[in-house]
């Protein structure tokens, strides 16, 4: 399987509900390093998995909805505990939707899976990995 990966970061504020979260129940900030990986069994006609520039812009566009925001106040996240795991899935869903709409251009129909990893520190991360819908 061929893989291409790009990274970006996003700074947010949020709080959690539930005693398990201790002091993180209070409003606090986080900076996530967001890494995405696209996989395909065969390279496209250009010899690539996906255009890295387009992929970088696609990720940035999804993250722009979160940048410098208090996630507790975002309507699309209302009622969710915006844990690293939850947000990896949220970002994955939006990227998958954009890929399905053809925002990566020709050749994206050969893409098979997408993994989104959010690094919350140099020692802790969470990810969501799933097959992409077939056209």
N, C-alpha and C positions, 0 to 999 in steps of 0.2 A: 504494500500500500504506500503510495506517495503522500507526503504531508507537507503543507506549507503553514507557517505560523507567523502572526504579527501580534504586536503588543501596543497597549496604550494605558493610560491611567485615568482615574476619576476620583475626585474629592467630593465627599458627601457628608451629610449629618443625618443621624437617625437615632432612634431608641428602640428598645425591645420590650415586649410584654412577657412576663413569666419570671418567677423567682429564680429559675435556673441561670438567668442572665446577670444576677447580682447587680453591681453598680452600672452595668450597661443598660439597665432599665431607664436610666437618665439619658437625656440628650447628649450625644457625643459625636465626634468627628471620626471619619475613616478615610484613608486613601487606599484604594484598591489598584493594584497592578493587574490589568486585564489582558489575558493571553488567549488568543483563539487559534485553533488548528483546524484546517480543512483537509480531508482525506479523499483520495480517489485511487482506484486500482490501476488506471492507465493515465498517462499524461495526455493533455489535449493536443490539437494539431500544432500548437506553438511550442510544445515541449514543457508546459507548466501545469501546475495544479490549478492556480488561479492568478490573476493579475494582482501582484502585491500592492500596488498603488491603489487600485480600486478596493481591495480588501481592507486596507488601512483606512480609507475614507469611509467605507461602510461601517466599520467598527466605531470610528469617531462619531459618525452620525447617530448611532444608537446611544453611545455614551453621552452625547450632548444633552439628551433628555434628562440626565441625572446630574450633570456637572454643577457643583456648588449649590446643590439643592438640599433641603431638608426632606428626606424621603417620607417622613411622617405626614407631610402635607401634600404629597403627590397623589392626585386622584386615581391613577392607574395602579397604585400600590396600596391603596386604602384597605385596611384590615389584614395586611400581611405583616409578619415579622420579617423585616428585610435583612435576614441573615445572609451570610456569604453564599450559602447553598441556594437559598431562594433567589438571590440576585443573579447567580450564575445561570439558573434556569430562565429567569426573566430575560436576560440578555440573549441567551441562546434562542428563545422563541422569536424575538424581534429580528435577529440576524437571519434565522431560517426563513422567516416571512419575506424578507428583502431578497434573499438569494432566490427563493421561489418566484418572485416577481421579475427576475432577470437582471437585478442591479449589479451583478458581477459580469454581465456581458455574455457573449457567445461562449459556448464550451462549458458553462456551469451545469448543464444537464448531466455531466459525468461525475459530479461531486457525490460522494456517498455518505460522509458523516462530518459532524461538526462537534468540536469540544471547546467549551468555554471554561477557563480557569481563572478564578479570582484569588490573587495572593493578598492576604490581609497583613502579612508581615513576611520577614525572611524565613520564618519557620512554620507558618501555617497557611494553608490554602484549601479551597474547595472547588469542585468542578462539576459540570453537567456535560454529558457526552451522549449523543444520540445520532441515529441514522437520519439523513435528510429525506424528505418526501421525494419520491420519484415522479418525474414529469409525466 
